[in-house]
Amino acid sequence: MANFSVSTPLSFTSAPPSPPLLHPHKLKISPFPTHLPKPFTFFLKNPKKMLTTPSAASTDLSLIQKAIQLVQSTPPTWQSSLLSNLIIFILGTPILISGLSLSGFFASFLLGTLTWRSFGPAGFLLVAAYFVIGTAATKVKMAQKEAQGVAEKMKGRRGPGSVIGSSLAGCVCAVLSIYRVGGKAFSPLWILGFVASFCTKLSDTVSSEIGKAYGRTTYLVTTFKVVPRGTEGAVSVEGTVAGVLASILLASVGCLLGEIHLSEAIICVVASQIANLGESFIGAEFQGKEGFKWLNNDAVNVINISTGSILAILMQQIALQKWHM
């Protein structure tokens, strides 16, 4: 039988080196990461208390959730429209101030709020697309236009008169839609008139600005005589083609956003071109002439876009009547 012996534990001849002593007031040890925000640290230390005591973080989160719910209100309310526009205008200020004066900025804010209230985010996006395309066209060859004396004032930045004049017909359609004038049967017509008004104005802006920048020969619409660029009532092939394409583009945006149908998009394009032809005629025959000093660009804009909007509504009504015959 084997003998087992128990050996004595190993012993050290000398003690291992001791760690350097730290003074208590210099020793700062925390089991929680110091880089976390206070609410998270508070939760780690007091999980039960965190669940029963509201904190700044939970309050902020609640406010954010309420704001999101308000923005997503369906149908839109005045409160949701105001908040949505406030957020968008704050984030988009660098872009907006490139095409708007300070007073024009506030006028556009009112337009955006009204648009969101009446037609929701889709209507707002349509107006945003109009603004971006129109501003881009205005900035094309700005130095050349300024040298020729045909550039828009303030380097193309729109004031309140221009904003209101360009959107008045759309605003009327928005108000009619909000208060359901004509009932459910007229609701699609107000949307159509709204889209047509901005198609008309965008087509007018793009045709004018591209014509000033690239038009080789400019004709007076009433006599077809060759006249200098920038003459009221003058048109060019390049500008006219660009204006038609711009109206097609914006009508397509309205169609993709679900605001109008394809047949209505075609109506918007046709109505915008008829209205722009009439606007050129008014510019050539009356604007700035004796007895019509009041007929400035803003007044002509109101007549132009109102004509485009009304024509689109009438054309749609005629089409519907023929469809039901």
Helices and strands as residue ranges (DSSP letters): G 24-26, H 38-45, H 47-52, H 56-71, H 78-91, H 93-99, H 102-139, H 142-148, G 153-156, H 160-178, H 187-214, E 219-220, E 234-235, H 237-256, H 262-285, H 297-324
